Amino acid sequence: MPTILIVDDDPHIREVIGFALQKAGFATVEAENGEQALARFRETCPDLVVLDIVMPELDGTDVCKALRRISAVPIVFLSSRDDEVDRIIGLELGGDDYVTKPFSPRELAARARAILRRGKGEAHDPAMPGGRELEHGRLRLDLDRYTAFWQGQEVVLTLTEFGILRTLLSHPGKVFNRDRLMDGSYQDYRVVSDRTIDSHVRRVRAKFKALGADPIETLHGIGYRLGPC
């Protein structure tokens, strides 16, 4: 049974989310602030974190930064404002999804289930060739372990970032527009903005640039493709 850590300073919201997730078959752990969230994470090693952005003491963005230094656990942000700046900041920090308050608890449970399915490799791009690994030049993806490597060195990616890279690597050199690129990563019904997609790609590129690499090429006004690596 997957465990989900719920982090929100509002006890009513934690209760509502917890009830919906438990009804959907998840085990839940709660934290009422950022410091407690980090402690609960170390104690329970959850499979996914639902994380409120605005909290006292240590807000959601700081918690996300701390988690990303030690883990690639999927993170779903909760935001009290319908503000794209908050969304982009969260995704650039390494979040996998966002939900804006007020939200449907059942929708949140469905998104959590979709993200965890991606992490287990249960949802695949039908255009992706079979096999346990994809490799192109110095870039290699282990599809079973959901990990990426550049010249043998592991690059820690979120599930959404891995999905983007997997889609590009399924057809090296092919140009993917933004919609097609996200189809290979988001396996549910959502429509995301071009800015959100660009934010994900920018974060993937930054992680590889830290290793002196830049495998993704941008074709302005068209989309992205995997370079020669």
C-alpha positions, 0 to 999 in steps of 0.5 A, a space after each residue: 500500500 503506497 504511503 502519502 505524506 500530507 503537509 498542510 497547516 489546516 487540519 480540516 484540509 488534512 482530514 479531507 485529503 486523508 479521507 479521500 486518499 485512504 478511501 482510494 487505497 493509500 496509507 497516509 501520514 500528516 504534518 502541520 508545518 514544514 519542519 514536521 514534514 521533513 521529520 515525517 519524511 525521514 521517519 516514513 519514507 513516503 511514496 508521494 508528498 502532497 505539499 501546501 505552498 503557503 505555511 508558517 515557519 517553513 513554506 512548501 517551496 523550502 520543504 521542496 528544496 530540502 526534499 530534492 537534495 535527498 530524494 526524487 519522491 513525487 511532489 504534488 503542490 497545493 496552492 491557495 492562489 490561482 496564480 501561474 507564477 506559483 505553479 511555475 515556481 513549484 514545478 521549477 523547484 522539482 514538483 510533479 503536479 499542482 492542485 489549486 484550492 478549492 479542489 476535488 479530493 477525488 481528483 487529487 487521489 486520481 492524480 496521485 494514482 496516475 503519478 505513482 503508476 508512472 513511477 512504477 512504469 505502468 504507463 508507457 508511451 505506445 510509440 516508445 520501443 520496447 526494452 528495459 533501457 533506452 540509450 543514445 550516445 552518452 545518455 541512457 535511461 533505465 526504464 525499470 528503475 526510472 533513472 537517467 545516466 549521462 556517461 554513467 553518472 546518475 541524473 536525478 529527475 522527477 517523474 515528469 522530467 523522466 517522462 519528457 526525456 523518455 519521450 524525446 529518447 524514444 525517437 532521437 532527432 524527431 521534433 516534438 511539439 509541446 502537446 506531444 511531449 507532455 502526452 508522453 509524461 502526463 498520462 491523464 486528462 490534464 491540459 497544461 500551459 506552454 509555460 509549464 512545459 517549458 519550465 519542465 524542459 528548462 529544469 531537465 536541461 539545467 540538471 544536465 548542464 551541471 554535468 557539462 551536457 545539453 542533450 535537448 535542442 530547442 526549435 523556437 516556435 516548434 518544439 524540442 528534440 533530442 540532440 546527438 548526445 
